[in-house]
Amino acid sequence: MTINEKNTDGTLFLKDVTVKIENRLKEIREDLSEGQKEIENMHEYYWDNYTEMDQYGYEEYDNRQALLQQTNANTEKLKLKHRFEKMLDAPFFGRVDFAFEGEEESEPFYIGIGNFAEKTGMTPLIYDWRAPVSSLFYDYDKGEASYEAPAGEIRGEITSKWQYKIRGGKMVYAFESDTKIDDEILRQELGSSGDVKLKNIVRTIQKEQNAIIRNTKDRILVIQGAAGSGKTSIALHRIAYLLYHDRENLKSSNVLILSPNSVFADYISHILPELGEENIQEMSFDIYAYHELKGAVPDCEDRYDHLERIMKFPDSGEKERFRLKQSEDFVGMTEGFLATLEDRLIDFKEVSFRGAKLTEEDLIRLFYFKFQETPLLKRMDAVMEYFVDAYETLKGRDISDEDRELLQGKFDSMYVSKDLYEIYGWLLEDYGFDPLPDVPYERRKLQYEDVFPMLYLKYRLTGRNSRKNIKHLVIDEMQDYSFLQYTILKSLFECRMTILGDYAQTLDTKQHDVLKFLPKILGRDIRTVILKKSYRNTYEIARYAGKISGITDLDLLERHGKPVEEETFSSADALLDAVSENLNLGEDGYETGAVLTLTEEEAYDVYRLLKNRGTEASYVDRDSSAFKRGLTVTTFYLAKGLEFDQVFMIQPEKDNPLASQAAYICATRALQELYVYGVENGGNSDENK
């Protein structure tokens, strides 16, 4: 196909392809209707004839198989229908005119969110952004270029590149570009009001981002990126790319993302469906740990309890204790404790049962030698099963459930304790830590500093079930995971990983670089990519945030906006007046805004006062699960990963141990406008007098 000279701006192609998508949709809807009728007929036939079907069930089996095939066919057609309906709004966003090596004429390749061909099996009119040929659009300017196809490297020359913006099926602009993704287009995209959800970036993927997304070679890929560098978007687009290219081995159900909280999970939940994939599983590692420890403790503090406490009641002793319990040194302490626990934990007693017996010597031999590789709290179960097998073989019959229960009691009684809470308490006392409170199960509550140490001890004592169904793990906010947590994750997930974060956004009182210890845990086949270009904030906001963090080597997109406004008020009322005056949300304004505070108590007070003034707002706390349009009031730590058009940062007290991190995180949440407000000492609200 050669280029139509009259169609360089894509308008004729848009008109033509829209008609073809509509025709294809009409066919799919008809097929779906027919398929549904066929399913109804199969159901009707089955209920009319099931009593007369052959006794061996062959006819029933055939009927069920046909029903399953038709249902699967309908499901696939439904996916196509949804994809093409989305494509009607914006069928494509780019075009590359490429002359294959040895050819004089160029061929246009239109690029969109998914493939579209007039009929199944025909050459696509629009190529999926993940298709090999689409890399020409992201990686090259005009001139010599190549891409990797299944048949090998394809070389040639790019003669022209176009970028398009289409909305509602109408061409908004068509722009011929000599560069990868024209900076003016990028500025327009990033300068528009923030969506309520994270944007997909297929229209503006940069060359360095594209290399990460299309990376299929590296087993462990670590992305260290500045705030606003697109880390999360890149990771999700990478998953979409891997799902597209390895459908036989990788499905959405094989991918898990560890996200910091439910609001963030909701904020990113639409990305994969927008890119033509099913959503992936999401999990908080904290919540997973609490579930795993339910047998030992009914309640645990969460990370946010810990943060709130160290902000309200700064205690250097607690901070150092927390760091130690999450460190490599504590893993070593635990291993040392386990090395001596065998002798302390077991009191061997001869077992007799209906003429059969195991002497203390037999028990010691089995426990220390035959089953030495079995986890300690499961080892006596293995010894018992050995005894039961021998007894049943000798007697030629199975023992009853009642007898098995009796034997279980005999073997369990040899443990001095099987209570994980108590055993973990021994570990703490052995190394000079404060002991756990000696209280009944229902009154136990574990401090956050002890959650993952106890989980590690549990897995070493009882074993763990690795998540074999997970073939790719995504870890976001990597800087907030400790050596101990990564050690546990390594034991649970023996799979490929994409790990991303920004050490400057740590929730610890000190920055720490996890890249220093990750190779020791995950192996040395780690590929690390550093992203230094920030796209989120205006130039003014990014420079302001850089001064807070001390990061000076960022590459900033020259997108200018309103200067950062800093002001201190005489009272909280005056501060809230300023928020109301500068808030610009709604039909003629921005989509999203946020008032960000240091603590949960402060956030709720601001939310309440704003509501009393008639300002509509959503309050987000640790139990929230949705990110909404309009004004959000929340803490800096729950705002991590999110972005807002306008941000009003309530300046933290400088002596707060997390003041610097909080200020940096708040500043980097702002897309368009940042206001940094504080109250003079002693200032308060009239409503609180």
LINCOR-V522883 format. One record per helix or strand of 2 or more residues. SS is the DSSP state (A for helix, B for strand). FROM is the first residue (numbers start at 1). LEN is the number of residues. If there is no record, write none. Layout:
# LINCOR-V522883
[[SS & FROM & LEN] [SS & FROM & LEN]]
This chain:
# LINCOR-V522883
[[A & 5 & 3] [A & 11 & 42] [A & 58 & 32] [B & 94 & 7] [B & 107 & 6] [B & 126 & 3] [A & 132 & 8] [B & 143 & 7] [B & 152 & 16] [B & 170 & 7] [A & 183 & 9] [A & 207 & 7] [B & 220 & 6] [A & 231 & 15] [A & 252 & 3] [B & 255 & 4] [A & 262 & 7] [A & 271 & 4] [B & 281 & 3] [A & 285 & 8] [B & 299 & 2] [A & 303 & 10] [A & 316 & 10] [A & 328 & 18] [B & 351 & 3] [B & 356 & 3] [A & 360 & 11] [A & 376 & 20] [A & 401 & 12] [A & 420 & 11] [A & 441 & 3] [B & 445 & 2] [A & 448 & 15] [B & 472 & 4] [A & 478 & 3] [A & 483 & 10] [B & 496 & 6] [A & 503 & 3] [A & 515 & 8] [B & 526 & 6] [B & 533 & 2] [A & 539 & 11] [B & 555 & 2] [B & 565 & 5] [A & 572 & 11] [B & 592 & 6] [A & 600 & 13] [B & 618 & 2] [B & 630 & 6] [B & 644 & 7] [A & 659 & 9] [B & 670 & 10] [A & 686 & 3]]
